[in-house]
Amino acid sequence: MWLIWLILAIGFAIIEMANTSFFMIWFSAGAIGALIASLLTSNFIIQFSVFLIISTILLILTHKITKNFITSKPSYKTNIDALKNAQGVVIEEINNSKGTGQVKVQGEIWSALSANDEIIAVNTKIIVFEVKGVKLIVSPDVTLN
């Protein structure tokens, strides 16, 4: 019977590695406990009870910790987040009705739309309000012009 518990422990561990949910690992630990119990007794009910007790206790004790770990959001800014409130310059006139406009922000060229549907001339300093898809929503930066 110990071989079945070993196969189950390895199987649960492989499933855990595939989805990293911190859920199946506790069944793997329970199967290891049942494997140890199978070396001490041939009674399947005792082995299965050890499996259930260990798995349940570990699930209950670690549920809150693992839930917080899994649902935590990254605390770092992505490159897109860094563009918000960045300053740049218009290199192609921004005209929302024509669908034209490009800006240079942080050394990169981006397609741009005016936040207020106004036409923004070439060489106008702008500030980025948000990113929508691959376009920056910008407005003239009155502090730089």
C-alpha positions in Angstrom: 0.0 0.0 0.0 2.9 2.3 0.6 3.6 2.4 -3.2 0.1 3.8 -3.8 0.6 6.5 -1.3 3.9 7.4 -2.8 2.4 7.6 -6.3 -0.4 9.8 -4.9 2.1 12.1 -3.1 4.1 12.5 -6.3 0.9 13.0 -8.4 -0.4 15.7 -6.0 3.0 17.5 -6.1 3.1 17.4 -9.9 -0.4 18.9 -10.0 0.7 21.6 -7.6 3.7 22.5 -9.7 1.4 22.8 -12.7 -1.0 25.3 -11.1 0.8 26.7 -8.0 -2.4 27.2 -6.1 -1.0 26.1 -2.7 -3.9 23.7 -2.5 -2.8 20.3 -3.8 0.5 20.4 -1.9 -1.3 19.7 1.3 -2.8 16.5 -0.1 0.7 15.5 -1.1 1.8 16.0 2.5 -1.2 14.0 3.7 -0.3 11.2 1.3 3.3 11.2 2.7 1.8 10.9 6.2 -0.4 8.0 5.0 2.7 6.4 3.4 4.4 6.5 6.8 1.3 5.1 8.5 1.2 2.3 5.9 4.7 1.3 7.0 3.4 1.0 10.6 0.0 -0.7 9.9 -1.7 -2.4 7.1 -5.1 -1.1 8.1 -6.4 1.1 5.2 -8.9 3.0 7.4 -6.1 4.2 9.6 -3.9 5.2 6.6 -6.8 7.0 5.0 -7.7 8.7 8.3 -4.1 10.0 8.6 -4.3 11.3 5.0 -7.5 13.2 5.7 -6.4 14.5 9.1 -3.1 15.8 7.9 -4.5 17.3 4.7 -7.4 19.0 6.5 -5.3 20.5 9.3 -2.8 21.9 6.8 -5.6 23.3 4.6 -7.2 25.0 7.6 -4.0 26.4 9.1 -2.6 27.8 5.9 -5.7 28.9 4.0 -5.6 32.5 5.2 -1.9 32.8 4.6 -1.9 31.3 1.1 -5.0 33.3 0.1 -3.3 36.6 1.0 -0.2 35.4 -0.8 -2.0 34.5 -4.0 -4.3 37.5 -4.2 -1.6 40.1 -3.4 -1.0 42.6 -6.2 2.5 43.5 -7.4 3.8 46.7 -5.8 6.0 47.7 -8.7 5.1 49.9 -11.6 5.0 48.5 -15.1 6.4 50.5 -18.0 2.9 51.6 -19.0 2.2 52.9 -15.4 5.4 54.9 -15.7 4.0 56.8 -18.7 1.2 58.3 -16.7 2.0 62.0 -16.0 5.1 61.7 -18.1 6.0 64.7 -20.3 6.8 64.7 -24.0 6.6 66.5 -27.2 4.2 66.3 -30.3 6.1 65.1 -33.4 3.0 64.8 -35.6 -0.1 67.0 -35.2 -2.7 65.4 -33.0 -6.2 65.6 -34.5 -8.7 63.1 -33.1 -11.2 63.6 -36.0 -8.5 62.7 -38.6 -7.0 60.0 -36.4 -3.5 61.5 -36.6 -1.0 62.2 -33.9 2.3 61.1 -32.5 4.3 62.1 -29.5 7.8 61.3 -28.2 7.7 60.4 -24.5 10.8 59.0 -22.6 12.6 58.5 -25.9 9.8 56.4 -27.4 7.4 57.4 -30.2 3.7 56.7 -29.4 0.4 57.3 -31.2 -1.6 59.8 -29.3 -5.1 61.3 -28.9 -6.0 64.6 -27.4 -7.8 64.3 -24.1 -10.1 67.3 -24.9 -10.5 66.6 -28.6 -8.4 69.7 -29.4 -5.9 69.9 -32.2 -2.4 70.0 -30.7 0.4 71.4 -33.0 3.9 69.9 -33.7 6.5 70.7 -31.0 3.9 71.4 -28.3 4.9 70.0 -24.9 2.4 67.5 -23.6 1.6 65.5 -20.5 0.2 62.0 -20.6 -3.0 61.4 -18.8 -3.6 57.7 -19.5 -2.8 54.8 -21.8 -5.6 53.3 -23.9 -4.3 50.2 -25.7 -1.4 51.4 -27.7 -2.3 55.1 -27.7 -1.5 57.8 -25.2 -4.2 60.2 -24.1 -2.5 63.6 -23.8 -3.0 67.2 -23.2 -0.8 70.3 -23.7 1.3 70.8 -20.7 0.7 74.5 -19.8 3.6 74.5 -17.3 6.1 73.7 -20.1 4.8 75.8 -23.0 
